[in-house]
Amino acid sequence: MQYRRLKSATAALVVIGLVSTALIGSSAASAAPGEPAKRIGEGRTSKAPRRLPAADPVTAAAKSIGKIGRERYAETFAGLKIDHEGGRVLLYATDEKLAARMVQEGLARVSDPAAGKVPVVIERSRYSRQAMDTAGMAVWESAKSWKAQGVEVHSIVLRSDGSGLEIRASDPGRATTLAAQSSGLNRTAVAAAHLTFVTGDKVYSTSRANDSAPYYGGGPIRWDWEFSGYNCTSAFGVRNGAGKEFLATAEHCFTSIGTGVEDGGGDQIGWVRHIDVLHDAELIETDASAGVWLNDTTVDFFTGYDYSWDGEYLCHSGYTSNMVCSFYVSNEAVQWTDDSGKTRVGVEGYACDACAVVDHGDSGGPVWALYSNGALESRGINSAGWGEVTGGYNHMLWTETPSILAALGVSLLT
């Protein structure tokens, strides 16, 4: 399977975004007090986003435990799953005692008393997320030599239960043979028996209208020397330690430091100053805002950010797709190589076989969750998609806001 970067309305790229959790109740977000809602795009269908319930104890417990696991117990944490039907969280880790500590610390940090009482089932995992991530990178290194023999690796799922890797390749049988012959893979922390090769598709990258400073996320952006259409979508505003502001988008959209970027109306936004290839992110120096276009007519403001977990539902605001809120997190840890040939790491979302989740032009756009208490949470940047269907791709890949901020040394504007 090939993953397409979703960069341009005309380029062969597909970058995607994510969907929102158990959306209920319809309530339009609004612009800042005293500021009229901005309007972009003519003749396009849009609607106000539905909000997530503010009090979801299971999700709150999972997010708190997962954040601690990823950031403080990387040597043992494998992943987790949110079981809404069962009203519980499944936590996977290589060390059950440390897992119990994660649960204790995580539940102690939740503000909702109900979240503190959510059942958490600890399952012993074979590998940690850290070990699987290292093994995945070793696969990418070995796969460089497989291309000459007609085999390409398109993406790798780091299973949230810590059981090993699912490697999506053009020829899984041949890839299995080549992997067995690779001395580099024989030395990794994940045994060959736990590297499962399956048939995969290529990944393609993805790419609103005439915005103005301070620039919001969710708007169309393009090279400053192109005059037809747009290339990508902006994600969110950030600030560095020196107080400079930037607008974030996908790295594959504008691949060189110093590249000039315009908005959809041809006004100069700024120039690319920082790049993070692994998380498919880059920063355009400009006057940025905490605001984000949720759809063609609705603006809201980010209040925070977080990771995403298996079973969650989220939304994304790529300019081509407008606003999509119908996917769930199908794999919380994925590595992939898009049509630029660069390796990325992030999350995968899916809705159904015939559902177009993302399309060309959505690249760089914001992935988010909106709660009924008004909190708008940033989850990441649309990066790629695979599984071509009418209207786009039925699988989307995005990189995560916490990892992007840490890698680039900036803070989210809220």
WONOR-V440402 format. One record per residue. N is the residue number from 1. SS is DSSP state (~ for helix, > for strand, _ for the rest). NEAR is the number of other C-alpha atoms within 10 Angstrom. D_CENTER is the distance of its C-alpha to the mean C-alpha in Angstrom with 2 decimals. Layout:
n->N ss->SS near->NEAR d_center->D_CENTER
n->N ss->SS near->NEAR d_center->D_CENTER
This chain:
n->1 ss->_ near->22 d_center->18.45
n->2 ss->> near->26 d_center->17.20
n->3 ss->> near->33 d_center->13.69
n->4 ss->> near->34 d_center->14.20
n->5 ss->> near->39 d_center->12.71
n->6 ss->> near->42 d_center->12.96
n->7 ss->_ near->37 d_center->14.99
n->8 ss->_ near->28 d_center->18.31
n->9 ss->_ near->21 d_center->20.43
n->10 ss->_ near->13 d_center->22.81
n->11 ss->_ near->15 d_center->21.08
n->12 ss->_ near->17 d_center->20.06
n->13 ss->_ near->32 d_center->16.36
n->14 ss->_ near->36 d_center->13.44
n->15 ss->_ near->41 d_center->9.97
n->16 ss->_ near->45 d_center->8.02
n->17 ss->_ near->41 d_center->6.18
n->18 ss->_ near->40 d_center->6.42
n->19 ss->_ near->28 d_center->9.81
n->20 ss->> near->26 d_center->12.05
n->21 ss->_ near->24 d_center->14.42
n->22 ss->_ near->21 d_center->18.04
n->23 ss->> near->21 d_center->18.73
n->24 ss->> near->13 d_center->22.42
n->25 ss->> near->10 d_center->24.83
n->26 ss->> near->13 d_center->24.57
n->27 ss->_ near->12 d_center->24.81
n->28 ss->_ near->14 d_center->24.12
n->29 ss->_ near->21 d_center->22.53
n->30 ss->_ near->16 d_center->24.80
n->31 ss->_ near->17 d_center->25.16
n->32 ss->_ near->12 d_center->26.61
n->33 ss->_ near->7 d_center->30.18
n->34 ss->_ near->6 d_center->32.68
n->35 ss->_ near->8 d_center->30.15
n->36 ss->_ near->10 d_center->30.11
n->37 ss->_ near->16 d_center->26.88
n->38 ss->_ near->15 d_center->25.86
n->39 ss->_ near->16 d_center->26.04
n->40 ss->_ near->20 d_center->24.47
n->41 ss->_ near->17 d_center->24.90
n->42 ss->_ near->9 d_center->28.07
n->43 ss->_ near->7 d_center->28.71
n->44 ss->_ near->12 d_center->25.19
n->45 ss->_ near->12 d_center->24.61
n->46 ss->_ near->15 d_center->22.64
n->47 ss->_ near->14 d_center->22.88
n->48 ss->_ near->17 d_center->22.16
n->49 ss->_ near->23 d_center->19.12
n->50 ss->> near->21 d_center->20.16
n->51 ss->> near->24 d_center->19.53
n->52 ss->> near->24 d_center->18.61
n->53 ss->_ near->17 d_center->21.53
n->54 ss->_ near->13 d_center->21.86
n->55 ss->_ near->14 d_center->23.49
n->56 ss->_ near->17 d_center->21.57
n->57 ss->~ near->22 d_center->23.11
n->58 ss->~ near->22 d_center->21.31
n->59 ss->~ near->23 d_center->17.76
n->60 ss->~ near->23 d_center->19.19
n->61 ss->~ near->28 d_center->20.81
n->62 ss->~ near->27 d_center->17.85
n->63 ss->~ near->22 d_center->15.60
n->64 ss->~ near->21 d_center->18.58
n->65 ss->~ near->26 d_center->19.48
n->66 ss->~ near->25 d_center->16.07
n->67 ss->~ near->17 d_center->15.64
n->68 ss->~ near->17 d_center->19.16
n->69 ss->~ near->28 d_center->18.68
n->70 ss->~ near->18 d_center->15.85
n->71 ss->~ near->10 d_center->17.58
n->72 ss->~ near->12 d_center->21.23
n->73 ss->_ near->21 d_center->21.82
n->74 ss->_ near->15 d_center->19.74
n->75 ss->_ near->18 d_center->22.89
n->76 ss->_ near->25 d_center->23.11
n->77 ss->> near->32 d_center->19.90
n->78 ss->> near->34 d_center->18.37
n->79 ss->> near->24 d_center->16.09
n->80 ss->> near->28 d_center->16.80
n->81 ss->> near->23 d_center->16.93
n->82 ss->> near->22 d_center->17.62
n->83 ss->> near->17 d_center->20.79
n->84 ss->_ near->15 d_center->21.47
n->85 ss->_ near->6 d_center->24.54
n->86 ss->_ near->9 d_center->26.04
n->87 ss->_ near->14 d_center->25.16
n->88 ss->> near->20 d_center->24.07
n->89 ss->> near->23 d_center->21.46
n->90 ss->> near->17 d_center->21.62
n->91 ss->> near->28 d_center->21.11
n->92 ss->> near->28 d_center->21.38
n->93 ss->> near->30 d_center->22.91
n->94 ss->_ near->20 d_center->25.57
n->95 ss->_ near->20 d_center->27.89
n->96 ss->~ near->17 d_center->28.86
n->97 ss->~ near->10 d_center->30.60
n->98 ss->~ near->16 d_center->27.65
n->99 ss->~ near->24 d_center->25.49
n->100 ss->~ near->16 d_center->28.12
n->101 ss->~ near->15 d_center->27.86
n->102 ss->~ near->24 d_center->24.10
n->103 ss->~ near->24 d_center->24.92
n->104 ss->~ near->13 d_center->27.81
n->105 ss->~ near->15 d_center->25.99
n->106 ss->~ near->21 d_center->22.98
n->107 ss->~ near->24 d_center->25.26
n->108 ss->~ near->15 d_center->27.48
n->109 ss->_ near->14 d_center->24.83
n->110 ss->_ near->18 d_center->24.09
n->111 ss->_ near->12 d_center->26.19
n->112 ss->_ near->14 d_center->26.71
n->113 ss->_ near->11 d_center->29.65
n->114 ss->_ near->15 d_center->28.49
n->115 ss->~ near->21 d_center->25.20
n->116 ss->~ near->19 d_center->27.43
n->117 ss->~ near->13 d_center->29.26
n->118 ss->_ near->18 d_center->26.45
n->119 ss->> near->15 d_center->27.43
n->120 ss->> near->21 d_center->25.36
n->121 ss->> near->15 d_center->26.23
n->122 ss->> near->18 d_center->25.97
n->123 ss->> near->18 d_center->25.81
n->124 ss->> near->18 d_center->26.84
n->125 ss->_ near->22 d_center->24.33
n->126 ss->_ near->19 d_center->25.54
n->127 ss->_ near->29 d_center->22.99
n->128 ss->_ near->28 d_center->20.76
n->129 ss->~ near->29 d_center->17.07
n->130 ss->~ near->19 d_center->18.56
n->131 ss->~ near->21 d_center->21.05
n->132 ss->~ near->27 d_center->18.72
n->133 ss->~ near->23 d_center->16.45
n->134 ss->~ near->13 d_center->19.74
n->135 ss->~ near->24 d_center->21.02
n->136 ss->~ near->27 d_center->18.06
n->137 ss->~ near->16 d_center->18.67
n->138 ss->~ near->17 d_center->22.33
n->139 ss->~ near->21 d_center->21.71
n->140 ss->~ near->20 d_center->20.09
n->141 ss->~ near->13 d_center->23.17
n->142 ss->~ near->18 d_center->25.58
n->143 ss->~ near->20 d_center->24.01
n->144 ss->_ near->12 d_center->24.97
n->145 ss->_ near->13 d_center->28.56
n->146 ss->_ near->17 d_center->27.93
n->147 ss->~ near->11 d_center->27.29
n->148 ss->~ near->9 d_center->30.99
n->149 ss->~ near->10 d_center->31.78
n->150 ss->_ near->11 d_center->29.66
n->151 ss->_ near->19 d_center->26.72
n->152 ss->_ near->25 d_center->23.08
n->153 ss->> near->29 d_center->20.13
n->154 ss->> near->27 d_center->17.00
n->155 ss->> near->27 d_center->14.45
n->156 ss->> near->28 d_center->14.90
n->157 ss->> near->24 d_center->13.90
n->158 ss->> near->29 d_center->14.76
n->159 ss->_ near->21 d_center->16.40
n->160 ss->_ near->28 d_center->15.83
n->161 ss->_ near->23 d_center->19.64
n->162 ss->_ near->26 d_center->20.24
n->163 ss->_ near->20 d_center->22.43
n->164 ss->_ near->29 d_center->21.24
n->165 ss->> near->26 d_center->19.18
n->166 ss->> near->19 d_center->18.78
n->167 ss->> near->25 d_center->19.12
n->168 ss->> near->24 d_center->18.78
n->169 ss->> near->25 d_center->21.53
n->170 ss->_ near->20 d_center->23.83
n->171 ss->_ near->16 d_center->26.82
n->172 ss->~ near->19 d_center->26.08
n->173 ss->~ near->13 d_center->29.80
n->174 ss->~ near->15 d_center->30.41
n->175 ss->~ near->24 d_center->27.27
n->176 ss->~ near->17 d_center->28.59
n->177 ss->~ near->10 d_center->31.90
n->178 ss->~ near->17 d_center->30.55
n->179 ss->~ near->19 d_center->28.45
n->180 ss->~ near->13 d_center->31.65
n->181 ss->_ near->11 d_center->33.45
n->182 ss->_ near->13 d_center->30.99
n->183 ss->~ near->10 d_center->32.43
n->184 ss->~ near->14 d_center->29.18
n->185 ss->~ near->22 d_center->27.46
n->186 ss->~ near->15 d_center->30.58
n->187 ss->_ near->12 d_center->30.14
n->188 ss->_ near->17 d_center->26.59
n->189 ss->_ near->17 d_center->25.98
n->190 ss->_ near->22 d_center->24.90
n->191 ss->_ near->14 d_center->27.97
n->192 ss->~ near->16 d_center->28.30
n->193 ss->~ near->9 d_center->29.02
n->194 ss->~ near->14 d_center->25.52
n->195 ss->> near->21 d_center->23.84
n->196 ss->> near->16 d_center->23.63
n->197 ss->> near->21 d_center->23.48
n->198 ss->> near->18 d_center->22.66
n->199 ss->> near->15 d_center->22.70
n->200 ss->_ near->22 d_center->19.48
n->201 ss->_ near->20 d_center->18.62
n->202 ss->> near->23 d_center->17.63
n->203 ss->> near->33 d_center->14.20
n->204 ss->> near->33 d_center->14.47
n->205 ss->> near->38 d_center->12.73
n->206 ss->> near->40 d_center->12.74
n->207 ss->_ near->40 d_center->14.56
n->208 ss->_ near->32 d_center->19.28
n->209 ss->_ near->21 d_center->22.99
n->210 ss->_ near->17 d_center->25.31
n->211 ss->_ near->23 d_center->23.91
n->212 ss->_ near->17 d_center->25.85
n->213 ss->_ near->13 d_center->25.62
n->214 ss->_ near->15 d_center->24.16
n->215 ss->> near->22 d_center->21.11
n->216 ss->> near->25 d_center->18.46
n->217 ss->> near->31 d_center->14.78
n->218 ss->_ near->33 d_center->14.40
n->219 ss->_ near->33 d_center->17.45
n->220 ss->> near->32 d_center->18.42
n->221 ss->> near->33 d_center->19.15
n->222 ss->> near->28 d_center->21.12
n->223 ss->> near->20 d_center->23.24
n->224 ss->_ near->17 d_center->26.35
n->225 ss->_ near->11 d_center->28.66
n->226 ss->_ near->12 d_center->27.40
n->227 ss->_ near->12 d_center->29.12
n->228 ss->_ near->11 d_center->27.80
n->229 ss->_ near->17 d_center->24.71
n->230 ss->_ near->27 d_center->21.40
n->231 ss->_ near->31 d_center->18.80
n->232 ss->> near->40 d_center->15.41
n->233 ss->> near->38 d_center->14.00
n->234 ss->_ near->35 d_center->13.74
n->235 ss->_ near->35 d_center->11.02
n->236 ss->> near->34 d_center->13.12
n->237 ss->> near->30 d_center->16.26
n->238 ss->> near->27 d_center->16.92
n->239 ss->> near->20 d_center->20.25
n->240 ss->_ near->14 d_center->21.59
n->241 ss->_ near->9 d_center->24.52
n->242 ss->_ near->7 d_center->27.04
n->243 ss->_ near->9 d_center->26.01
n->244 ss->_ near->13 d_center->24.63
n->245 ss->> near->23 d_center->21.93
n->246 ss->> near->29 d_center->19.19
n->247 ss->> near->28 d_center->16.77
n->248 ss->> near->30 d_center->13.34
n->249 ss->> near->33 d_center->11.88
n->250 ss->_ near->37 d_center->10.73
n->251 ss->_ near->24 d_center->13.31
n->252 ss->_ near->30 d_center->14.31
n->253 ss->_ near->31 d_center->15.56
n->254 ss->_ near->24 d_center->18.36
n->255 ss->_ near->15 d_center->18.96
n->256 ss->_ near->15 d_center->21.89
n->257 ss->_ near->14 d_center->22.77
n->258 ss->_ near->14 d_center->25.15
n->259 ss->_ near->15 d_center->23.87
n->260 ss->> near->19 d_center->24.87
n->261 ss->> near->24 d_center->22.61
n->262 ss->> near->23 d_center->23.97
n->263 ss->> near->27 d_center->22.93
n->264 ss->_ near->26 d_center->23.68
n->265 ss->_ near->17 d_center->27.27
n->266 ss->_ near->21 d_center->28.01
n->267 ss->_ near->15 d_center->28.12
n->268 ss->> near->18 d_center->27.12
n->269 ss->> near->25 d_center->24.06
n->270 ss->> near->20 d_center->24.30
n->271 ss->> near->22 d_center->23.60
n->272 ss->> near->24 d_center->20.79
n->273 ss->> near->15 d_center->21.68
n->274 ss->> near->17 d_center->19.00
n->275 ss->> near->23 d_center->16.60
n->276 ss->> near->16 d_center->14.15
n->277 ss->_ near->15 d_center->13.92
n->278 ss->_ near->18 d_center->12.21
n->279 ss->_ near->25 d_center->8.98
n->280 ss->_ near->30 d_center->9.73
n->281 ss->> near->31 d_center->10.75
n->282 ss->> near->27 d_center->14.24
n->283 ss->> near->29 d_center->16.47
n->284 ss->> near->27 d_center->19.17
n->285 ss->> near->23 d_center->22.13
n->286 ss->_ near->20 d_center->23.26
n->287 ss->_ near->18 d_center->24.22
n->288 ss->> near->24 d_center->20.93
n->289 ss->> near->23 d_center->20.48
n->290 ss->> near->20 d_center->18.55
n->291 ss->> near->24 d_center->18.73
n->292 ss->> near->27 d_center->16.22
n->293 ss->> near->32 d_center->17.23
n->294 ss->_ near->32 d_center->16.15
n->295 ss->_ near->28 d_center->18.26
n->296 ss->_ near->25 d_center->21.24
n->297 ss->_ near->23 d_center->23.51
n->298 ss->_ near->20 d_center->21.74
n->299 ss->> near->23 d_center->20.66
n->300 ss->> near->23 d_center->19.50
n->301 ss->> near->25 d_center->18.71
n->302 ss->_ near->23 d_center->16.05
n->303 ss->_ near->16 d_center->17.80
n->304 ss->> near->16 d_center->15.35
n->305 ss->> near->19 d_center->11.94
n->306 ss->_ near->18 d_center->10.84
n->307 ss->_ near->21 d_center->8.88
n->308 ss->_ near->29 d_center->8.11
n->309 ss->_ near->24 d_center->10.83
n->310 ss->> near->20 d_center->12.45
n->311 ss->_ near->21 d_center->14.22
n->312 ss->_ near->23 d_center->12.48
n->313 ss->> near->25 d_center->12.35
n->314 ss->> near->27 d_center->10.23
n->315 ss->> near->28 d_center->10.61
n->316 ss->> near->36 d_center->9.50
n->317 ss->_ near->36 d_center->12.20
n->318 ss->_ near->40 d_center->12.44
n->319 ss->_ near->34 d_center->16.10
n->320 ss->_ near->26 d_center->17.19
n->321 ss->_ near->23 d_center->15.97
n->322 ss->_ near->23 d_center->16.87
n->323 ss->_ near->28 d_center->15.20
n->324 ss->> near->22 d_center->13.91
n->325 ss->> near->24 d_center->14.08
n->326 ss->> near->22 d_center->14.93
n->327 ss->> near->29 d_center->12.21
n->328 ss->> near->24 d_center->11.70
n->329 ss->> near->25 d_center->9.60
n->330 ss->> near->18 d_center->11.73
n->331 ss->> near->21 d_center->10.70
n->332 ss->> near->23 d_center->9.12
n->333 ss->> near->24 d_center->9.79
n->334 ss->> near->24 d_center->9.85
n->335 ss->> near->24 d_center->11.34
n->336 ss->> near->28 d_center->12.15
n->337 ss->> near->25 d_center->14.44
n->338 ss->_ near->29 d_center->14.10
n->339 ss->_ near->21 d_center->17.26
n->340 ss->_ near->14 d_center->17.62
n->341 ss->_ near->10 d_center->18.41
n->342 ss->_ near->12 d_center->16.04
n->343 ss->> near->18 d_center->14.12
n->344 ss->> near->23 d_center->10.44
n->345 ss->> near->24 d_center->8.71
n->346 ss->> near->26 d_center->5.47
n->347 ss->> near->30 d_center->5.02
n->348 ss->> near->28 d_center->7.07
n->349 ss->> near->27 d_center->8.48
n->350 ss->> near->24 d_center->12.11
n->351 ss->_ near->19 d_center->15.03
n->352 ss->_ near->12 d_center->18.17
n->353 ss->_ near->12 d_center->19.76
n->354 ss->_ near->14 d_center->21.04
n->355 ss->_ near->19 d_center->18.21
n->356 ss->_ near->24 d_center->16.52
n->357 ss->_ near->31 d_center->12.94
n->358 ss->> near->38 d_center->12.21
n->359 ss->_ near->37 d_center->14.74
n->360 ss->_ near->33 d_center->15.93
n->361 ss->_ near->35 d_center->15.66
n->362 ss->_ near->44 d_center->12.29
n->363 ss->_ near->45 d_center->10.79
n->364 ss->_ near->45 d_center->9.87
n->365 ss->_ near->40 d_center->9.80
n->366 ss->> near->35 d_center->8.59
n->367 ss->> near->32 d_center->6.60
n->368 ss->> near->31 d_center->9.29
n->369 ss->> near->29 d_center->12.07
n->370 ss->> near->26 d_center->15.72
n->371 ss->> near->20 d_center->18.55
n->372 ss->_ near->17 d_center->22.21
n->373 ss->_ near->11 d_center->23.37
n->374 ss->_ near->17 d_center->21.71
n->375 ss->_ near->18 d_center->18.84
n->376 ss->> near->23 d_center->15.71
n->377 ss->> near->21 d_center->12.79
n->378 ss->> near->29 d_center->9.85
n->379 ss->> near->28 d_center->6.54
n->380 ss->> near->34 d_center->4.48
n->381 ss->> near->38 d_center->5.27
n->382 ss->> near->42 d_center->5.71
n->383 ss->> near->44 d_center->6.99
n->384 ss->> near->42 d_center->9.12
n->385 ss->> near->41 d_center->10.99
n->386 ss->> near->30 d_center->14.04
n->387 ss->> near->23 d_center->16.96
n->388 ss->> near->25 d_center->18.87
n->389 ss->> near->16 d_center->20.39
n->390 ss->_ near->10 d_center->22.25
n->391 ss->_ near->15 d_center->20.14
n->392 ss->> near->24 d_center->17.17
n->393 ss->> near->29 d_center->15.14
n->394 ss->> near->24 d_center->14.81
n->395 ss->> near->28 d_center->11.72
n->396 ss->> near->38 d_center->8.31
n->397 ss->> near->38 d_center->5.68
n->398 ss->> near->32 d_center->2.45
n->399 ss->> near->32 d_center->3.47
n->400 ss->> near->24 d_center->4.74
n->401 ss->~ near->29 d_center->7.61
n->402 ss->~ near->17 d_center->10.37
n->403 ss->~ near->17 d_center->10.12
n->404 ss->~ near->22 d_center->10.07
n->405 ss->~ near->19 d_center->12.96
n->406 ss->~ near->10 d_center->14.81
n->407 ss->~ near->14 d_center->14.75
n->408 ss->~ near->17 d_center->16.03
n->409 ss->_ near->12 d_center->18.31
n->410 ss->_ near->20 d_center->17.65
n->411 ss->> near->17 d_center->17.31
n->412 ss->> near->23 d_center->15.53
n->413 ss->_ near->19 d_center->18.20
n->414 ss->_ near->17 d_center->19.07
